[in-house]
Amino acid sequence: MIPQWRCWRKWYKIDTPLEELVYTFGGPWPFALILSVLLVLLALLLSTMKIKLVGSGKCYGASSVEHQSHHHFPHLLSLSEVRGTRAEESQSHVYRMYFMGPNTFREPWHLPYFLPNAIIEIVYEDAFNRFIDGINSVAAYDWWEGSVHSILSVLAYPCAWSWKQWRQRNKIHRLQEYVKSEYDHSCLRSCRSRALYKGMKVGATPDLMVAYVDFFLGGDEKRLDIVSIIQKRFPMCIIFGGDGSYMSPYNLHSDTSLTNLLGQHVPATVWNHLVAGLNAQLRIVRHGSIRSALLPVIDWIGSHGNPQLEFHGVKMELGWFQATASGYYQLGVLVMVGDYSPHSIHQSGWVDKGNGEPTRNSDSCASRGLKQLQQERPYLNQSLSRKRMTGGINGGLLNEATLKSLDFKRDFLFPLSLLLHNTRPVGRQDALQLFITIMLLADLSVTLLTLLQFYWISLGAFLAVLLVLPLSLLSPFPAGLNALFSRET
């Protein structure tokens, strides 16, 4: 190739290979812009590989506040802080009440103003409503938190996601601390639970998408009351974590309390294998194609999940739950024990028949998230779609018939939001890793361009830089990648 000559201050100057490369892409500014975009895309790819291959989740259980505080400040435990064994907790567990909402600045977590049937006999209704007021005020975000997130979303999205994760993590710790020590547990009927502050605990899934409040017996209830309360544990609703994206797929998080509770009916090994298989099916469910993607999950539950559970008298059904006024809903499973079946649940009133208007505005607003099914169909009684479930959870069961009615939202910036929600760094540490990856790739690109320039000057200069100073030019990149993909980072 004949080198090009350019006029440079009244004399001609031959272009170097580096200059030819730069002007091939339109000049210094277009070349710098294209190189920056490539560096960011490669950094996102490496960070995604790091998060998916090496990253680990953290469970925000009811005892996470204790571990965090005791690690820094040793102190004597009061009676309210002395934890019993997991078996004792599962024996006294009554009900798990899930927060509604996606835990965003626009729609934070909140508990519904509805007293579940499972805890009617262990709480005072008026005091329980005051508890709902208090915990919803704690779960709400301040206006400036959402404003900072909006500004960072425009300027630097990775920083905005790190900010959101930081505030969500602080929020779950704040809720745990509120229920653990600040609230006086006056809504509980048990004197022992009120005295020891052990009747309620807050927990969340590792992805901070689902939070819940566990209710426990105090131990001083009458024996007949205990038997009737424990019988109301099932049917039990278990909400999935995740949002159906690549970085946060749907998953069933079975913590120790839930595993021990179901272990009274199903062996722990069977339940753990079932959860692992179900999560493998849920991992390929995308929110954008949720109708078609849930069909294999329903088939898997019918062909692999329920045959293992029915041997122990347990059955599982897929469903949608916790619909809010904005149209947001959560997926989950309904676990039934004994003679329960969708038809018997419908007949016994565990699911309302839904012939009349809903008693609460939230139910009518929640129905916006689901399309109106055609009336007078013969499968409607079996599908239980658009039914209001007691126990404080609204929703319905999903099968091949009702799956067509499941709706999902798409905004006008769907391609951009899809890219952002599937390449985001999760947490402050991953945002720092993304920044380090960009710096490493920038260092590598500058090194290669420098070597190209020295190669044009002379072969001796190129070999001198390449062989005499190898550690200063080439070693940082592989060393940085090794540190990036190590499990200790």
C-alpha positions in Angstrom: 0.0 0.0 0.0 1.4 3.4 -1.0 1.6 5.7 2.1 -0.4 8.9 1.9 1.3 12.3 2.1 -0.5 15.2 3.9 0.3 18.9 3.8 1.5 19.9 7.3 2.6 23.5 7.9 3.9 24.1 4.3 5.6 20.8 4.0 4.5 17.3 3.3 4.5 14.6 6.0 4.0 10.9 5.6 1.2 9.3 7.7 2.3 6.8 10.3 0.3 3.5 10.6 -1.3 4.9 13.8 -2.5 8.1 11.9 -3.7 6.0 9.0 -5.7 3.9 11.5 -7.1 7.0 13.1 -8.1 8.7 9.8 -9.6 5.5 8.5 -12.4 6.0 11.1 -12.9 9.7 10.3 -10.3 11.4 12.4 -9.2 11.7 16.1 -12.6 12.4 17.6 -14.7 9.7 15.8 -11.9 7.2 16.4 -11.8 8.1 20.1 -15.6 7.8 20.3 -15.7 4.4 18.6 -12.8 3.2 20.8 -14.6 4.4 24.0 -17.9 2.6 23.0 -16.0 -0.6 22.3 -14.2 -0.4 25.6 -17.5 0.1 27.5 -19.2 -2.8 25.7 -16.2 -5.2 26.3 -16.1 -4.1 29.9 -19.9 -4.8 30.3 -19.3 -8.2 28.7 -16.4 -9.1 31.1 -18.4 -7.8 34.1 -21.4 -9.9 33.1 -19.2 -12.9 32.9 -17.7 -12.1 36.2 -21.1 -11.7 37.9 -22.6 -14.8 36.3 -19.7 -17.2 36.7 -18.1 -16.1 40.0 -20.6 -13.8 41.7 -22.5 -15.0 44.7 -25.7 -13.9 46.3 -26.4 -12.9 49.8 -29.5 -13.8 51.7 -31.1 -11.2 53.9 -32.6 -13.4 56.5 -34.1 -12.5 59.8 -30.8 -12.8 61.6 -28.7 -10.7 59.2 -29.0 -7.6 61.4 -27.6 -9.6 64.3 -24.6 -10.9 62.4 -23.8 -7.4 61.1 -24.0 -5.7 64.5 -22.4 -8.4 66.5 -19.4 -8.5 64.2 -18.4 -5.0 65.1 -19.8 -4.4 68.6 -19.7 -7.4 71.1 -22.4 -7.1 73.7 -24.6 -9.2 76.0 -27.8 -10.7 74.4 -31.2 -9.9 75.8 -33.9 -12.6 76.0 -35.4 -11.2 72.8 -32.1 -11.7 70.9 -31.5 -15.3 72.0 -32.4 -17.3 68.9 -33.9 -20.8 69.2 -33.1 -23.7 66.9 -34.5 -23.7 63.3 -36.6 -26.7 64.2 -38.3 -24.7 67.0 -38.9 -21.8 64.7 -40.5 -24.0 62.0 -42.7 -25.6 64.7 -44.0 -22.2 65.8 -44.2 -20.7 62.4 -47.7 -19.5 61.5 -47.7 -17.4 58.3 -45.4 -15.6 55.9 -46.9 -12.3 54.8 -45.3 -10.9 51.6 -44.7 -7.2 50.8 -46.4 -6.0 47.7 -44.6 -3.9 45.0 -41.2 -4.1 43.1 -39.2 -2.2 45.8 -38.5 0.8 43.5 -38.5 4.5 44.3 -41.8 5.0 42.5 -43.5 1.9 44.0 -41.8 0.8 47.3 -42.7 -2.2 49.3 -45.9 -2.1 51.3 -48.1 -4.5 53.2 -51.8 -4.7 52.3 -54.4 -3.5 54.8 -56.0 -7.0 55.0 -55.9 -9.3 57.9 -55.0 -12.9 56.7 -57.1 -15.7 58.1 -54.0 -17.5 59.3 -53.2 -14.8 61.9 -56.6 -13.6 62.9 -56.4 -15.6 66.1 -52.9 -14.3 67.1 -53.2 -10.6 66.5 -55.4 -7.6 67.4 -57.0 -6.2 64.2 -56.8 -2.5 65.2 -53.2 -2.8 66.5 -52.3 -4.8 63.3 -53.5 -1.9 61.1 -51.4 0.5 63.1 -48.4 -1.8 62.6 -49.1 -1.8 58.8 -49.1 2.0 58.9 -45.8 2.0 60.7 -43.9 -0.5 58.6 -45.2 1.0 55.3 -43.9 4.4 56.4 -40.5 2.8 57.1 -40.5 1.0 53.7 -41.3 4.2 51.8 -38.4 6.1 50.2 -37.7 9.8 50.6 -38.2 12.0 47.6 -34.5 12.9 47.3 -33.5 9.2 47.0 -35.6 8.9 43.8 -34.3 12.3 42.5 -30.7 11.2 42.9 -31.5 8.0 41.1 -33.2 9.8 38.2 -30.2 12.2 37.8 -27.7 9.3 37.9 -29.7 7.3 35.4 -29.2 10.1 32.9 -25.5 10.8 33.7 -24.2 7.3 34.6 -26.5 4.4 34.7 -24.1 2.0 36.5 -23.8 4.5 39.3 -27.6 4.8 39.4 -28.0 1.1 39.7 -25.4 1.0 42.5 -27.3 3.8 44.3 -30.5 1.8 43.9 -29.0 -1.3 45.3 -27.4 0.6 48.2 -30.7 2.2 49.2 -32.6 -1.1 48.8 -30.1 -2.9 51.0 -30.3 -0.2 53.6 -34.1 -0.4 53.4 -34.3 -4.1 54.2 -31.9 -3.6 57.2 -34.1 -0.7 58.3 -37.2 -2.9 58.2 -35.5 -5.7 60.1 -34.3 -3.3 62.8 -37.8 -1.7 63.0 -39.5 -5.0 63.6 -36.7 -6.5 65.8 -36.2 -3.6 68.3 -38.3 -0.5 67.5 -41.8 -1.8 67.2 -43.3 -3.0 70.5 -45.2 -5.9 69.0 -48.4 -4.6 70.5 -50.5 -6.2 67.8 -49.7 -9.8 69.0 -52.1 -11.4 71.4 -49.3 -13.5 73.0 -47.9 -11.9 76.1 -44.7 -13.8 75.7 -44.2 -12.6 72.1 -44.8 -9.0 73.2 -42.3 -9.3 76.0 -39.6 -11.0 74.1 -40.1 -9.3 70.7 -40.0 -12.8 69.0 -43.4 -13.0 67.3 -42.4 -11.3 64.0 -39.3 -11.3 61.8 -38.5 -9.6 58.5 -36.6 -11.4 55.7 -35.9 -10.9 52.0 -34.5 -12.8 49.0 -30.9 -12.2 47.9 -31.9 -10.1 44.9 -33.9 -7.7 47.1 -37.0 -8.2 44.9 -39.2 -9.9 47.5 -39.5 -9.2 51.3 -41.8 -10.8 53.9 -42.8 -10.8 57.5 -42.9 -14.2 59.3 -45.3 -14.6 62.2 -44.6 -17.1 65.0 -46.5 -18.5 68.0 -45.5 -17.2 71.4 -45.9 -20.5 73.2 -48.4 -19.4 75.7 -51.5 -20.0 73.6 -54.1 -22.6 74.4 -53.5 -26.0 73.0 -56.7 -26.1 71.0 -55.9 -22.7 69.5 -52.4 -23.9 68.5 -53.8 -26.8 66.6 -56.3 -24.7 64.7 -53.7 -22.1 63.9 -51.2 -24.6 62.6 -53.8 -26.2 60.4 -54.1 -22.9 58.5 -50.5 -22.9 57.3 -51.6 -24.5 54.0 -52.3 -23.8 51.3 -49.0 -21.8 51.3 -48.0 -19.3 48.7 -44.3 -18.9 47.9 -43.4 -15.9 45.8 -40.5 -16.1 43.2 -37.6 -13.7 43.4 -36.2 -12.0 40.3 -37.8 -10.0 37.5 -37.3 -12.2 34.5 -34.1 -10.5 33.2 -30.8 -12.1 32.4 -29.1 -10.7 35.5 -32.1 -11.4 37.8 -34.0 -14.5 36.6 -37.0 -15.8 38.3 -36.1 -18.1 41.2 -37.6 -19.9 44.1 -35.5 -19.0 47.2 -36.0 -21.7 49.8 -34.5 -20.4 53.1 -33.8 -22.6 56.1 -37.1 -21.8 57.8 -39.1 -22.6 54.7 -37.2 -25.8 54.1 -37.7 -27.0 57.7 -41.4 -26.0 57.5 -42.0 -28.0 54.4 -39.7 -30.7 55.7 -42.5 -31.7 58.1 -44.4 -33.1 55.0 -41.6 -33.6 52.3 -38.1 -34.9 52.9 -35.5 -32.1 52.7 -33.6 -33.9 49.9 -36.7 -34.2 47.8 -37.6 -30.6 48.3 -34.1 -29.3 47.6 -33.9 -31.3 44.3 -37.3 -30.0 43.4 -36.3 -26.4 44.0 -33.1 -26.9 42.0 -35.0 -28.3 39.1 -37.7 -25.6 39.2 -35.0 -22.8 39.3 -33.4 -24.4 36.2 -36.7 -24.1 34.4 -37.3 -20.5 35.7 -33.9 -19.4 34.6 -34.9 -19.4 30.9 -38.2 -17.5 31.5 -37.9 -14.0 30.1 -40.4 -11.3 31.2 -40.8 -10.1 27.6 -42.1 -13.5 26.4 -43.6 -14.7 29.7 -46.6 -16.4 28.1 -44.7 -18.8 25.9 -41.8 -19.2 28.4 -44.0 -20.3 31.3 -45.5 -23.3 29.3 -42.4 -25.5 29.8 -42.5 -24.6 33.5 -46.1 -25.7 33.8 -45.4 -28.9 32.0 -42.3 -29.5 34.2 -44.3 -29.1 37.4 -46.9 -31.5 36.1 -44.5 -34.1 34.8 -41.6 -33.9 37.3 -42.5 -31.8 40.3 -46.0 -33.0 41.4 -45.2 -36.7 40.9 -42.5 -36.4 43.6 -44.7 -34.3 45.9 -47.9 -36.3 45.5 -46.2 -39.4 47.0 -45.9 -37.4 50.2 -49.4 -35.9 50.0 -48.3 -32.5 48.7 -49.1 -30.7 45.4 -47.8 -27.5 43.8 -49.4 -25.2 41.3 -48.0 -22.2 39.4 -49.7 -18.8 39.9 -49.6 -15.0 39.8 -50.0 -13.1 43.1 -49.6 -9.8 44.8 -51.0 -7.6 42.0 -50.8 -3.9 42.7 -52.6 -0.8 41.3 -49.8 -0.2 38.8 -50.3 -3.6 37.2 -47.2 -5.1 38.8 -47.6 -8.7 39.8 -45.4 -11.5 41.1 -45.1 -15.1 40.1 -45.0 -17.9 42.6 -46.2 -21.4 43.5 -49.1 -22.5 45.7 -48.2 -25.5 47.9 -51.1 -27.6 49.0 -51.0 -30.4 51.6 -53.5 -33.2 52.1 -56.8 -33.4 50.2 -56.5 -29.9 48.8 -57.0 -29.5 45.1 -57.8 -26.5 42.8 -61.5 -27.6 42.7 -61.8 -28.2 46.5 -60.1 -24.8 47.2 -62.5 -23.1 44.9 -65.5 -24.8 46.6 -64.3 -24.2 50.2 -63.8 -20.5 49.7 -60.1 -20.3 49.9 -60.5 -18.5 46.6 -63.4 -16.2 46.2 -65.9 -17.0 43.4 -65.5 -13.4 42.1 -69.1 -13.1 40.8 -69.5 -9.7 42.6 -67.3 -6.6 42.6 -64.1 -6.8 44.6 -64.4 -5.3 48.1 -61.2 -3.2 47.8 -60.1 -0.8 45.1 -56.7 -2.5 44.9 -58.3 -5.6 43.6 -60.1 -3.8 40.8 -56.8 -2.0 40.0 -54.9 -5.2 40.1 -57.1 -6.7 37.5 -55.7 -4.2 35.0 -52.6 -6.4 34.9 -54.6 -9.3 33.5 -56.8 -9.2 30.5 -60.5 -10.0 30.9 -61.1 -13.7 30.2 -64.1 -14.7 28.2 -67.0 -15.5 30.5 -69.1 -18.7 30.7 -66.2 -20.9 29.6 -66.2 -24.4 31.1 -62.6 -24.3 32.2 -63.0 -21.1 34.2 -63.9 -23.0 37.4 -60.8 -25.1 37.2 -58.4 -22.3 36.2 -59.2 -20.1 39.1 -57.9 -17.1 37.2 -58.6 -13.6 38.4 -59.8 -14.9 41.8 -59.1 -13.2 45.0 -57.3 -15.4 47.4 -57.8 -15.1 51.1 -54.8 -14.8 53.4 -54.0 -11.3 52.1 -52.8 -12.5 48.7 -54.7 -11.7 45.5 -54.0 -13.6 42.4 -54.9 -16.8 40.5 -53.5 -20.1 39.3 -51.9 -20.5 35.9 -52.4 -23.2 33.4 -52.4 -23.5 29.6 -55.9 -21.8 29.4 -55.3 -18.9 31.8 -51.7 -18.2 30.6 -53.1 -16.4 27.6 -54.6 -13.8 29.8 -51.3 -12.9 31.5 -50.3 -9.4 30.5 -47.0 -7.6 30.8 -45.9 -4.0 30.1 -43.5 -2.7 27.5 -42.4 0.9 27.4 -41.4 2.8 24.3 -37.7 2.5 25.2 -37.9 -1.3 25.5 -34.7 -2.1 23.5 -32.7 0.4 25.7 -34.3 -0.7 28.9 -33.6 -4.4 27.9 -29.9 -3.6 27.4 -29.6 -1.7 30.6 -31.5 -4.2 32.8 -29.5 -7.1 31.5 -26.0 -5.6 31.7 -26.2 -3.7 34.9 -23.7 -4.1 37.7 -25.2 -5.4 40.9 -24.0 -3.5 43.9 -21.2 -1.1 44.7 -18.5 -3.8 44.4 -19.6 -4.8 40.8 -19.8 -1.2 39.8 -16.2 -0.8 40.9 -15.3 -4.0 39.0 -16.8 -2.4 35.9 -14.7 0.7 36.3 -11.6 -1.4 36.8 -12.4 -3.4 33.7 -12.7 -0.3 31.6 -9.4 1.0 32.9 -7.7 -2.3 32.1 -9.1 -2.4 28.6 -8.1 1.3 28.0 -4.6 0.4 29.2 -4.4 -2.5 26.8 -5.6 -0.4 23.9 -3.1 2.4 24.6 -0.4 -0.2 24.9 -1.2 -1.7 21.5 -1.4 1.7 19.8 2.0 2.6 21.4 3.5 -0.6 20.1 2.2 0.2 16.7 3.8 3.6 16.8 7.1 2.2 17.9 7.0 -0.4 15.2 6.7 2.3 12.6 9.7 4.2 14.1 12.0 1.2 13.9 12.0 -2.5 14.5 14.7 -2.0 17.2 12.5 0.4 19.1 9.6 -2.0 18.9 11.7 -4.9 20.2 13.2 -2.8 22.9 9.9 -1.7 24.3 8.4 -5.2 23.9 11.3 -7.2 25.4 13.1 -4.8 27.8 10.0 -3.5 29.5 7.4 -6.3 29.3 6.1 -6.0 32.8 5.3 -2.3 32.6 3.3 -2.6 29.3 1.8 -6.0 29.0 1.5 -7.5 32.5 -1.2 -5.2 34.0 -3.9 -6.5 31.7 -3.6 -10.3 32.4 -2.9 -9.6 36.1 -6.0 -7.4 36.2 -8.1 -10.0 34.6 -6.8 -12.6 37.0 -7.8 -10.4 39.9 -11.1 -9.6 38.4 -12.2 -13.2 37.9 -10.8 -14.5 41.2 -13.3 -15.4 43.9 -11.7 -13.2 46.5 -12.6 -9.9 44.7 
